[in-house]
Each structure stands twice: as C-alpha cells, then as structure tokens.
Amino acid sequence: MSSYIETKAKVIKLLDNNRMLIEIDRESHCSYCNDKKGCLVLNEKKNNRFVLEYIEGIKEEDNILVSIKEKSMLKSAFLVYLLPLLIMLLTGIALNQYLKNDMLLALIFIAILVIYFTALKFILKNSSDNINIRKI
C-alpha cells in the first residue's frame, strides 16, 4: 500500500461543473515539513485556495481531509521540473552543433517549453484520480 500525504482543508464555495473551492489549512499542511519559516508552498502572502472535484455530501464551510499519493507527488515533480530540464539539455546539445545563433536557440527552447507545458496541462487536466477527499 502506498503512503499518502494528507492535509486539512475547508470548503469555501461550491462552484459550477461539479467543482468546489477549498482552502488548505496551513497548520495541518506544515506539520509535514521542518522548514516552517521559509515555506515556499504555503505562506501568508500566497493564495492557499484550490479548485477540486465536488464530492457528494460536502457543503460549504465543511472541513475535509485531502490526501494524495506520495508516488503522485514524485511523478508530478518529475513531469514539471526534471523532464523539461532534460528535454532542454538534450535539445541544446543536439542543436548547438547546427545552430550558431544563440538567440534562435533560446527561442526554440521557449517554443519547446510552451508546447510541452500546454500538452502536459491537457494530459493532466482530469487526473484527480490520485486525490482522495473525505469529510471530517
């Protein structure tokens, strides 16, 4: 059985299209991390609200527990950080032999990243299978 990362949240608003707006409880989420002062994920200045799929029986102002598979978090980090870096590195090595114009190479990098992240957004658009929500 895979392990889960869990955090408490509150349902702020029920939206159209079977969606709900939630706000992550900072104290609950930060219990997993030792770096409470330098948090880059949740802080007072950032909006800690997310839109998730609606679960039957949940109402506005309900407290919920949101859990995600740890494996999914690692996969997401790979897809968002490492894979684009590898693609850019390999593209740079391959094209550097043929292109002498660095500006053109930079534009190709930007185009590749735009295409990659656009495709990734459409591929992962409805991938909420790894997120579990339950009322507490």
C-alpha positions in Angstrom: 0.0 0.0 0.0 1.4 3.4 -0.9 1.7 6.2 1.6 -0.4 9.3 1.4 0.3 13.0 2.1 -2.7 14.4 4.0 -3.7 17.9 4.8 -6.9 19.5 6.3 -8.9 22.0 4.3 -12.1 23.9 4.4 -14.7 24.1 1.6 -15.1 27.8 0.8 -17.6 27.7 -2.1 -19.3 25.2 -4.3 -18.8 26.0 -7.9 -20.5 25.1 -11.2 -19.4 22.0 -13.1 -19.1 19.7 -10.0 -16.2 21.7 -8.6 -15.5 23.2 -5.2 -13.1 25.9 -4.0 -11.1 24.8 -0.9 -8.6 26.5 1.3 -5.7 24.5 2.7 -5.2 24.7 6.5 -1.7 26.0 6.9 -1.1 24.4 10.3 -2.2 21.0 9.1 0.0 21.1 5.9 3.1 22.4 7.7 3.2 19.6 10.1 4.9 17.5 7.4 7.7 20.0 6.9 10.6 21.2 9.1 11.1 24.4 7.2 8.1 26.3 8.6 9.7 29.8 8.4 10.9 29.6 4.8 7.9 27.9 3.4 7.6 28.3 -0.4 4.3 26.4 -0.7 2.0 28.0 1.8 2.6 31.4 3.3 0.5 34.4 4.3 1.1 36.2 1.0 0.1 33.3 -1.2 -3.4 32.2 -2.0 -3.8 28.8 -0.5 -7.0 28.1 -2.3 -7.5 25.3 -4.9 -10.4 24.0 -7.1 -11.2 20.3 -6.8 -13.8 18.0 -8.0 -17.0 18.1 -5.9 -17.7 15.1 -3.6 -21.3 14.2 -2.9 -22.5 15.2 0.6 -20.0 18.0 1.1 -21.3 21.5 1.8 -19.8 25.0 2.1 -17.8 25.5 5.3 -17.3 21.8 5.8 -13.9 20.6 7.0 -12.3 18.0 4.8 -9.2 15.9 4.6 -7.4 16.0 1.3 -4.9 13.2 0.6 -2.7 12.5 -2.3 -0.4 9.5 -3.0 3.2 10.3 -2.3 4.1 8.5 -5.6 1.8 11.0 -7.5 3.7 13.9 -5.9 7.0 12.5 -7.1 5.6 11.9 -10.6 4.4 15.4 -10.7 7.8 16.8 -9.6 9.4 14.8 -12.3 7.0 15.9 -15.0 7.1 19.6 -14.0 10.8 20.0 -13.1 13.1 17.3 -14.3 11.7 16.2 -17.6 11.6 19.7 -19.1 15.2 20.3 -17.9 16.3 17.0 -19.6 14.4 18.0 -22.8 16.1 21.4 -22.9 19.5 19.9 -22.1 19.3 17.3 -24.9 17.8 19.8 -27.3 20.6 22.2 -26.6 23.3 19.6 -27.1 21.7 18.4 -30.3 21.1 21.8 -31.8 24.2 23.5 -30.6 26.2 21.7 -33.3 24.0 23.0 -36.1 22.9 26.5 -34.9 25.4 29.2 -34.3 22.8 31.8 -33.3 22.2 31.7 -29.5 19.1 33.8 -29.9 17.5 31.3 -32.2 18.4 28.5 -29.8 16.8 30.4 -26.9 13.6 30.9 -29.0 13.5 27.2 -29.8 13.8 26.4 -26.0 10.9 28.7 -25.2 8.8 27.2 -28.0 9.5 23.7 -26.8 8.6 24.6 -23.2 5.4 26.3 -24.3 4.4 23.2 -26.3 5.5 20.8 -23.5 3.6 22.6 -20.7 0.5 23.1 -22.9 0.4 19.4 -23.7 1.0 18.5 -20.1 -1.9 20.7 -19.0 -4.3 18.9 -21.4 -3.0 15.4 -20.5 -3.3 16.0 -16.7 -6.4 18.1 -16.9 -8.7 15.5 -15.4 -6.2 13.5 -13.4 -7.7 13.8 -10.0 -7.7 10.0 -9.5 -4.9 10.2 -7.1 -6.6 12.7 -4.8 -8.9 11.4 -2.1 -11.3 13.8 -0.2 -13.3 12.9 2.8 -15.4 14.9 5.3 -14.0 15.2 8.8 
